[in-house]
Every structure is written in structure tokens, then in C-alpha cells.
Amino acid sequence: MQVFLIAALLALWEFAADRWVPALFISKPSLIGATIWKWLLDGTYTHHLWVTLQATVMGFALGASTGMVAGYITGSLPRVGEVLQPVITALYTLPRLALAPLFLLWFGLGMEFRVVFTATIVFFLVYYNTFFGVREVSNELIAAVRIMGANRWQLARRVIMPSALTWVVAGLKISVPYALVGVVVAEMLASNEGLGFLLAKNAEQFAAHGTFAAIAGVLVIALVIDALVDIVTRRSLRWKTAGTTANP
């Protein structure tokens, strides 16, 4: 049914172009497919796709890892959280595009600019989910484990992190598309490679088929990264699923 639905939408799109809507605005799936095939043959597609994929993965990894660490520290240490919360809130409310000129000044037009720009977007999504996940851990459970003689590391590894994992997984899942958005926006702003650059270049030339071909590549990256995050999170939460299904 899913394949049939997609095929029907593509057929409707092909029929509507130049009949209901000018092809200049929406192009045609046949032209978009031909453009993708041409770019695959000459290496254009794979090169720009690989650049965007690299930046997305690195930006996501940097933002997610720092967000989890900061969220755990501020969530498990209330005094630290109270001191840093106004600063983190102020940075969170600051539009990311306002930081783009500074990042360009600091890191230039290379990969570093895209990675850092993306990481600043992912960081706060993962940070707040981790922060609230740690804060939601039962105090009674923590007290019981402490009475049993657990040290801080054992408490974090055996109680806090597993209990907050559902929140962290939600943050990771939400941040995947935002990581890709950050990379594409950065490439559209200032870059000479990547799918964002390819998209902006074709849009400037009013080449709808090239623009949609670049968007198709962005969609492929989004689906691949989302599938990888699903695999990792499913394995991380396997113990929780097993415990749930074992109950009568």
C-alpha cells in the first residue's frame, strides 16, 4: 500500500506538471529522476551527498554527546543546575542564525562551520530531554540504592541513566531532522559543496528539477540517519521492552 501510494502521487505529479501547474515551479518526476541519474554518473550527487552526510553525523554526535553530559550534570547536581540554568536558557532562546556570522568568522567556510552550527541546534534538544529525564528519576529509588552502598558512579550507571534513557532517546529522535536542517542551512548560507549548496545553486538558476533532486538527497540522508538512531535506541531500550513483555 505504501509503494502504491507513492507511485500514485508521483504519477499525479507527472500529470499535473504543465497541465495544472507550470513545470517551471514544480518540474516533473521524470526530469528529477533524469537529473539524479546524471549526477550519479558524473559523481556530483555522491560527492555532495557524502559531504552533507559527514557534517550531519559529526554535528549530531557532537551536539548529542555534549547535550547528554551537560543535561546529566545539571540534572543530577541541583545547585549547578540552578546556577547555569539562566545562561543556558538565554543561549537557547537566541536564534541560531544570529550566530552564523560569528561561526563563519571563527571557523571559516569549511566543515567546522557546518559541524559547530549543527551541534548548537542539537545540543539544546538533547540537553533539555536529558535534564528533565534525570530530574524525573524517583528520589525513593535513589535513596534505596544509596542505602545499599552504591557509590556515585554505580548510582549513575545503574539507576539514573537507565531511568532517564527514555527521555534521552526522545531527544535524540527529535534532533535528527534538526541536525540535517542545520547542515543544509549552513551549506546554503556559505559553502561551495554539499546538498544545501547544490539546492541553493539550482534554486538561484530557477532549475526546479535540480532543486528537487537535491531535496531527494536530503530526504535519503534523513531516512538513513533516522533508521540508524532507531536501531541504536531500540537496542538501548531492549531491557525495558523485555521487562514489559514479560509481565502478564
C-alpha positions in Angstrom: 0.0 0.0 0.0 2.9 2.4 0.8 4.5 1.7 -2.6 1.2 2.1 -4.3 0.5 5.4 -2.6 4.0 6.8 -3.5 3.6 5.7 -7.1 0.2 7.3 -7.3 1.5 10.6 -6.0 4.4 10.6 -8.5 2.0 9.8 -11.3 -0.3 12.6 -10.3 2.7 15.0 -10.1 3.8 14.0 -13.6 0.3 14.5 -15.0 -0.2 17.9 -13.2 3.0 19.4 -14.4 2.4 21.8 -17.3 -1.3 21.0 -17.1 -2.4 22.4 -13.8 0.8 23.9 -12.6 3.7 25.3 -14.7 6.6 22.8 -14.7 8.9 25.8 -14.1 7.7 25.7 -10.5 7.3 22.0 -9.7 9.2 20.3 -12.5 8.4 16.6 -13.2 9.4 13.4 -11.5 10.8 12.1 -14.8 13.1 15.2 -15.1 14.1 15.0 -11.5 14.9 11.3 -11.9 17.0 12.1 -15.0 18.9 14.8 -13.1 19.6 12.4 -10.2 20.8 9.7 -12.7 23.1 12.2 -14.5 24.5 13.4 -11.2 25.1 9.8 -10.1 27.0 9.1 -13.3 29.3 12.1 -13.1 29.8 11.8 -9.3 28.2 15.1 -8.5 25.4 13.5 -6.4 27.6 11.2 -4.4 30.2 13.9 -3.6 27.7 16.5 -2.3 25.6 13.8 -0.5 28.7 12.4 1.3 29.8 15.9 2.4 26.3 16.6 3.9 26.2 13.2 5.5 29.6 13.7 7.1 28.6 17.1 8.5 25.3 15.9 9.8 26.7 12.8 11.6 29.5 14.8 13.2 27.3 17.7 14.2 24.7 15.4 15.6 27.3 13.4 17.5 29.0 16.5 18.9 25.7 18.2 19.9 24.1 15.0 21.3 27.1 13.9 23.4 27.7 17.4 24.9 24.0 17.8 25.5 23.7 14.5 27.4 26.7 15.3 29.5 25.6 18.8 30.4 22.0 17.6 30.9 23.1 14.9 33.3 25.4 17.2 35.3 22.8 20.0 35.7 20.1 17.5 36.4 21.9 15.4 39.0 23.5 18.4 40.7 20.6 20.8 41.6 22.9 23.6 42.7 24.9 23.5 39.5 21.6 23.4 37.5 20.3 26.5 39.3 23.4 28.5 38.6 23.7 27.6 35.0 20.0 27.5 34.0 19.7 31.2 33.2 22.7 31.1 31.0 21.6 28.0 29.2 18.0 29.4 28.8 19.4 32.7 27.3 21.6 30.8 24.8 18.6 28.5 23.9 16.3 31.4 23.1 19.0 33.1 20.9 18.2 32.4 17.2 20.9 30.1 15.7 21.1 32.2 12.5 22.3 35.1 14.6 25.4 33.1 15.5 26.1 32.1 11.9 28.3 35.3 11.1 30.3 34.6 14.2 30.8 31.0 13.4 31.9 32.0 9.9 34.4 34.4 11.3 35.7 31.8 13.8 35.7 28.6 11.7 35.6 29.8 8.0 33.7 28.1 5.2 34.9 24.5 5.9 33.4 21.5 7.6 34.0 23.0 11.1 31.4 25.8 10.5 28.7 23.3 9.5 29.5 20.9 12.3 29.5 23.5 15.1 26.4 25.3 13.7 24.6 21.9 13.7 25.8 21.0 17.1 24.4 24.1 18.7 21.0 23.1 17.4 21.1 19.5 18.5 22.7 20.4 21.9 19.7 22.0 23.4 17.2 19.4 22.2 19.2 16.6 23.8 20.2 18.7 26.8 16.6 19.5 28.0 15.4 16.0 27.4 18.3 14.6 29.4 17.9 17.3 32.1 14.2 16.6 32.7 14.8 12.8 32.4 17.4 12.9 35.2 15.1 15.2 37.3 12.2 12.7 36.9 14.1 9.8 38.5 12.4 8.6 41.7 14.1 10.0 44.8 12.9 7.0 46.7 14.7 4.7 44.3 17.9 6.7 44.5 17.8 6.7 48.4 17.2 2.9 48.4 20.2 2.3 46.2 22.4 4.6 48.3 21.4 2.7 51.4 22.5 -0.5 49.7 26.0 1.1 49.5 26.2 2.3 45.8 28.7 5.0 45.1 28.0 7.9 42.7 29.2 6.1 39.6 27.2 3.0 40.4 24.1 5.2 41.1 24.6 6.9 37.7 25.1 3.7 35.7 22.6 1.5 37.4 19.7 3.9 38.3 19.8 7.4 36.9 21.0 6.8 33.3 18.7 3.8 32.7 15.7 5.7 34.2 16.4 8.8 32.1 17.1 6.8 28.9 13.5 7.1 27.6 13.8 10.9 27.7 17.2 10.9 26.1 16.0 8.6 23.3 13.1 11.0 22.6 15.6 13.9 22.4 17.8 12.0 20.0 14.9 11.1 17.8 13.7 14.7 17.7 17.1 16.1 17.0 17.8 14.0 13.9 15.9 16.2 11.4 17.1 19.4 13.1 20.7 18.2 12.6 20.1 17.8 8.9 18.3 21.2 8.7 21.3 22.8 10.4 23.8 21.4 7.9 21.6 22.2 4.9 21.1 25.8 6.1 24.8 26.3 6.8 25.6 25.0 3.3 23.0 27.3 1.8 24.5 30.3 3.7 28.1 29.8 3.0 29.6 26.7 1.3 30.8 25.5 -2.1 29.8 21.9 -1.6 27.1 19.8 0.0 23.4 19.3 -0.8 22.5 22.6 0.6 24.9 24.3 -1.8 23.5 22.2 -4.7 20.0 23.1 -3.6 20.7 26.9 -3.4 22.6 26.9 -6.7 19.8 25.3 -8.6 17.2 27.5 -7.0 19.1 30.6 -8.0 19.0 29.3 -11.6 15.3 28.6 -11.4 16.1 24.9 -12.1 13.2 23.2 -10.2 14.4 19.7 -11.3 17.8 20.2 -9.8 16.3 21.7 -6.6 14.0 18.7 -6.1 16.9 16.3 -6.9 18.9 17.9 -4.1 15.9 17.7 -1.8 15.7 14.0 -2.6 19.2 13.6 -1.4 18.4 15.4 1.8 15.5 13.0 2.3 17.7 10.0 1.8 20.1 11.2 4.4 17.3 11.9 6.8 15.9 8.4 6.4 19.3 6.7 6.8 20.2 8.6 10.0 16.7 8.1 11.4 17.0 4.4 10.8 20.4 4.2 12.5 19.1 6.1 15.5 16.2 3.7 15.7 18.5 0.7 15.7 20.7 2.2 18.4 17.8 3.3 20.6 15.9 0.0 20.2 19.0 -1.9 21.4 19.5 0.5 24.3 15.9 0.1 25.4 15.8 -3.7 24.9 15.9 -4.3 28.6 12.8 -2.1 29.1 10.9 -3.8 26.3 11.8 -7.2 27.6 10.7 -6.3 31.1 7.4 -5.0 29.7 6.6 -8.0 27.6 7.4 -10.4 30.4 4.7 -9.1 32.5 1.3 -10.9 32.3 
